[in-house]
Amino acid sequence: MKECNTVVKVERLPACNFCGRVAIYDGRTKEGPWAYMCERCFPVHGKGLGLGKGQKLEITKDEQR
């Protein structure tokens, strides 16, 4: 069964709250609060993907730009 609520579309990617790289995840951390995380920091600090855990961030494809 496919997990729902694991991807969210954004206009631009934010900076990782831990290291400053480009974040591709927004999620709950093992430390408690939610944060933006890059590919390297997510496995270390993230709790996973799904409802109440986190989402992967993807750039919105706007064909009018």
C-alpha positions in Angstrom: 0.0 0.0 0.0 1.4 3.4 -1.0 1.9 5.9 1.8 -0.1 9.1 1.4 1.0 12.6 2.2 4.7 12.0 1.4 5.3 14.7 -1.3 4.5 18.4 -1.3 5.0 20.8 -4.2 6.9 24.1 -3.5 8.0 27.0 -5.6 11.5 26.9 -4.3 13.5 24.7 -2.0 14.5 26.2 1.4 17.8 25.8 3.2 18.4 22.9 5.6 18.0 24.0 9.2 21.0 21.9 10.2 23.7 22.6 7.7 22.4 25.2 5.2 22.4 23.0 2.1 19.3 22.8 -0.1 16.6 21.0 1.8 14.4 18.4 0.1 12.5 17.3 3.2 10.2 19.0 5.7 9.7 16.8 8.7 9.6 15.9 12.3 13.1 15.4 13.8 14.3 12.9 16.4 15.0 15.9 18.6 11.3 16.9 18.5 10.6 20.0 16.4 10.0 20.0 12.7 12.7 21.2 10.3 13.8 21.5 6.7 16.5 18.9 6.0 18.8 18.1 3.1 19.5 14.6 1.8 22.4 14.1 4.2 20.7 15.4 7.4 17.4 13.6 6.9 18.6 10.1 7.7 20.4 11.4 10.8 17.7 13.7 12.2 14.4 12.8 10.4 11.7 10.5 11.7 10.5 9.4 8.3 7.9 10.2 5.7 4.1 10.2 5.9 1.3 11.8 7.9 2.6 13.3 11.1 6.2 12.5 10.1 7.3 14.5 7.1 7.2 15.2 3.4 9.6 15.3 0.5 9.7 18.7 -1.2 9.4 18.9 -5.0 9.7 22.0 -7.2 6.4 23.0 -8.8 6.6 22.8 -12.6 5.1 26.1 -13.7 5.0 26.1 -17.5 4.0 29.9 -17.6 7.4 31.0 -16.4 
